[in-house]
Amino acid sequence: MAEAKTIRITTPFTEEVSRTLKAGDSVLITGKIYSARDAAHKVMTEALARGEKLPIDWHDKMVYYLGPTPAKPGDPIGSAGPTTSGRMDAYTPTMLDQGIKGMIGKGSRSKEVVDSMKKNGVTYFAAVGGAAALIAKSIKAYKVLAYEDLGPEALAELTVEDFPAIVVIDSEGNNFYEIGEKPYRKL
Amino acid sequence: MRTINVKDITETVAQLCKDAAYYLPKDVYEALKKGRQTEESPVGCVVLDQIIKNAEIARDEDRPYCQDTGMTIVFVEVGQDVHLEGGDLEEAINAGVAKGYVEGYLRKSVVAEPLFNRKNTQNNTPAIIYTKIVPGDKVKIDVELKGFGSENKSDVAMLVPADGVEGVKKAVMEIIEHAGPNPCPPMVVGIGIGGTMDKAAYMSKVALLRPLEERNAMPEYAKLEEELLEMINKTGVGPQLGGTTTALAVNIEWGPTHIAGLPVAVTICCHACRHAEKVL
């Protein structure tokens, strides 16, 4: 397998850019990304069901499935690796309809999520699970925007520079978990 | 009779929580480096490089290795010639967990009630505490920080005696295949065989404390550990994005069981196989 090429991405992250990315591409993300995980997803989809407006406009934004450790004094954030994306699957098609164009997490996604990604031109990136102290180096600012009572699960804006990630499922539904495993599967 | 004040237990548990969160055990670090040398996937090598670098940053800067600093499992062995004074042992352990997680800037990931309210306790207590009374006048404390990305992929199979060794292999591989890349491989696989359902699960947690290069004392189980490791590393899952380093080790603990049963519990641990130990 050839070495994956590295692509620099700056936010906002549009559908046009999203559709150029292919499963297996390495990227470095610079700009603003937004953290939300289990509890924030539950609150947001419940708000949408009641016909309420969300705290932020998700158009052309990237969501990062993250619950960081508390920042030490002087640091913008604590350790900040991805959490398992699959737990967000039940909420994801609803959230993608809000205009999200990129998701960052780890692990596989459901068929419903992939179908919604294809429809909306969305890219799913993986950050390396468990590389939390390393990933935190690329996060320059962390600002809670809503749901502060959820603690590490709050909705927050992260300013990132060269945040390392890999495209695992592209907007056409190609899945690098499957592509990447195949040559090494010997059972 | 030796007297130990439970305050010393609180302080020890607090320190062990921080140590476990920041410093990956040396055997796990070495196993990751060994995995990097043999990894065949280029992307797998990139991932392992990041994981190894992450361990070094966490260690050198006293930072949590992973943002999921886990649910805290505390194994306490109390010598029967020890008199604990100054308060309740479990309260002292939980006070240590709270102190360690607050002082150490670790994430508080425990909710008080699992189904209806899920309110965060804000200090990562209560810990899961296993107390054992043993001969002697020492207190040994092992703190394991168990992340839930991998815990959610752990499972139990209640086999029957006729299933035998092949049945055990099949059950373990089904759990591993179902987990796929989700539990943050390269993983450490703890297996408990025998006992009752709960005892097997307990043994699968204890198995994670054993140094990764050390095989089970009974040759048949040592061979099974090696065979399972080889099979797991042929799944192709690798270090999350495909490759040959899916697991660093398989550790089996076994115990007596019923004539009708063959319980098999598998605890999957991510590469953050974090634990720290101290003897008082």
HADDOCK unambig.tbl for C-alpha pairs under 7 A between the chains (distance, minus, plus):
assign (segid A and resid 3 and name CA) (segid B and resid 42 and name CA) 6.51 0.50 0.50
assign (segid A and resid 67 and name CA) (segid B and resid 67 and name CA) 6.97 0.50 0.50
assign (segid A and resid 68 and name CA) (segid B and resid 67 and name CA) 5.25 0.50 0.50
assign (segid A and resid 69 and name CA) (segid B and resid 67 and name CA) 5.18 0.50 0.50
assign (segid A and resid 69 and name CA) (segid B and resid 105 and name CA) 6.47 0.50 0.50
assign (segid A and resid 69 and name CA) (segid B and resid 106 and name CA) 5.49 0.50 0.50
assign (segid A and resid 69 and name CA) (segid B and resid 107 and name CA) 4.48 0.50 0.50
assign (segid A and resid 70 and name CA) (segid B and resid 105 and name CA) 5.31 0.50 0.50
assign (segid A and resid 70 and name CA) (segid B and resid 106 and name CA) 6.52 0.50 0.50
assign (segid A and resid 70 and name CA) (segid B and resid 107 and name CA) 6.37 0.50 0.50
assign (segid A and resid 71 and name CA) (segid B and resid 105 and name CA) 6.79 0.50 0.50
assign (segid A and resid 72 and name CA) (segid B and resid 105 and name CA) 6.41 0.50 0.50
assign (segid A and resid 79 and name CA) (segid B and resid 63 and name CA) 6.97 0.50 0.50
assign (segid A and resid 79 and name CA) (segid B and resid 64 and name CA) 5.98 0.50 0.50
assign (segid A and resid 79 and name CA) (segid B and resid 66 and name CA) 6.23 0.50 0.50
assign (segid A and resid 79 and name CA) (segid B and resid 67 and name CA) 4.92 0.50 0.50
assign (segid A and resid 80 and name CA) (segid B and resid 67 and name CA) 5.42 0.50 0.50
assign (segid A and resid 81 and name CA) (segid B and resid 66 and name CA) 6.59 0.50 0.50
assign (segid A and resid 81 and name CA) (segid B and resid 67 and name CA) 6.04 0.50 0.50
assign (segid A and resid 84 and name CA) (segid B and resid 149 and name CA) 6.20 0.50 0.50
assign (segid A and resid 84 and name CA) (segid B and resid 182 and name CA) 6.55 0.50 0.50
assign (segid A and resid 106 and name CA) (segid B and resid 182 and name CA) 6.79 0.50 0.50
assign (segid A and resid 107 and name CA) (segid B and resid 181 and name CA) 5.66 0.50 0.50
assign (segid A and resid 107 and name CA) (segid B and resid 182 and name CA) 4.43 0.50 0.50
assign (segid A and resid 108 and name CA) (segid B and resid 182 and name CA) 6.75 0.50 0.50
assign (segid A and resid 128 and name CA) (segid B and resid 47 and name CA) 6.48 0.50 0.50
assign (segid A and resid 129 and name CA) (segid B and resid 184 and name CA) 5.38 0.50 0.50
assign (segid A and resid 130 and name CA) (segid B and resid 66 and name CA) 5.01 0.50 0.50
assign (segid A and resid 130 and name CA) (segid B and resid 184 and name CA) 6.74 0.50 0.50
assign (segid A and resid 130 and name CA) (segid B and resid 272 and name CA) 6.87 0.50 0.50
assign (segid A and resid 131 and name CA) (segid B and resid 50 and name CA) 6.51 0.50 0.50
assign (segid A and resid 131 and name CA) (segid B and resid 51 and name CA) 5.39 0.50 0.50
assign (segid A and resid 131 and name CA) (segid B and resid 54 and name CA) 5.31 0.50 0.50
assign (segid A and resid 131 and name CA) (segid B and resid 66 and name CA) 6.43 0.50 0.50
assign (segid A and resid 132 and name CA) (segid B and resid 65 and name CA) 6.10 0.50 0.50
assign (segid A and resid 132 and name CA) (segid B and resid 66 and name CA) 4.80 0.50 0.50
assign (segid A and resid 132 and name CA) (segid B and resid 67 and name CA) 5.86 0.50 0.50
assign (segid A and resid 133 and name CA) (segid B and resid 54 and name CA) 5.68 0.50 0.50
assign (segid A and resid 133 and name CA) (segid B and resid 57 and name CA) 6.45 0.50 0.50
assign (segid A and resid 133 and name CA) (segid B and resid 58 and name CA) 5.90 0.50 0.50
assign (segid A and resid 133 and name CA) (segid B and resid 63 and name CA) 6.51 0.50 0.50
assign (segid A and resid 133 and name CA) (segid B and resid 64 and name CA) 6.57 0.50 0.50
assign (segid A and resid 133 and name CA) (segid B and resid 65 and name CA) 5.74 0.50 0.50
assign (segid A and resid 133 and name CA) (segid B and resid 66 and name CA) 6.69 0.50 0.50
assign (segid A and resid 134 and name CA) (segid B and resid 54 and name CA) 4.88 0.50 0.50
assign (segid A and resid 134 and name CA) (segid B and resid 57 and name CA) 6.72 0.50 0.50
assign (segid A and resid 177 and name CA) (segid B and resid 241 and name CA) 5.48 0.50 0.50
assign (segid A and resid 177 and name CA) (segid B and resid 242 and name CA) 6.54 0.50 0.50
assign (segid A and resid 180 and name CA) (segid B and resid 241 and name CA) 5.70 0.50 0.50
assign (segid A and resid 180 and name CA) (segid B and resid 242 and name CA) 4.43 0.50 0.50
assign (segid A and resid 181 and name CA) (segid B and resid 236 and name CA) 4.48 0.50 0.50
assign (segid A and resid 181 and name CA) (segid B and resid 237 and name CA) 5.39 0.50 0.50
assign (segid A and resid 181 and name CA) (segid B and resid 241 and name CA) 6.80 0.50 0.50
assign (segid A and resid 181 and name CA) (segid B and resid 242 and name CA) 3.99 0.50 0.50
assign (segid A and resid 181 and name CA) (segid B and resid 243 and name CA) 6.17 0.50 0.50
assign (segid A and resid 182 and name CA) (segid B and resid 236 and name CA) 6.37 0.50 0.50
assign (segid A and resid 184 and name CA) (segid B and resid 234 and name CA) 6.72 0.50 0.50
assign (segid A and resid 184 and name CA) (segid B and resid 236 and name CA) 4.37 0.50 0.50
assign (segid A and resid 184 and name CA) (segid B and resid 242 and name CA) 6.96 0.50 0.50
assign (segid A and resid 184 and name CA) (segid B and resid 243 and name CA) 5.50 0.50 0.50
assign (segid A and resid 184 and name CA) (segid B and resid 244 and name CA) 6.25 0.50 0.50
assign (segid A and resid 185 and name CA) (segid B and resid 234 and name CA) 5.35 0.50 0.50
assign (segid A and resid 185 and name CA) (segid B and resid 235 and name CA) 4.86 0.50 0.50
assign (segid A and resid 185 and name CA) (segid B and resid 236 and name CA) 4.01 0.50 0.50
assign (segid A and resid 186 and name CA) (segid B and resid 234 and name CA) 4.96 0.50 0.50
assign (segid A and resid 186 and name CA) (segid B and resid 235 and name CA) 6.48 0.50 0.50
assign (segid A and resid 187 and name CA) (segid B and resid 234 and name CA) 5.80 0.50 0.50
assign (segid A and resid 187 and name CA) (segid B and resid 235 and name CA) 6.31 0.50 0.50
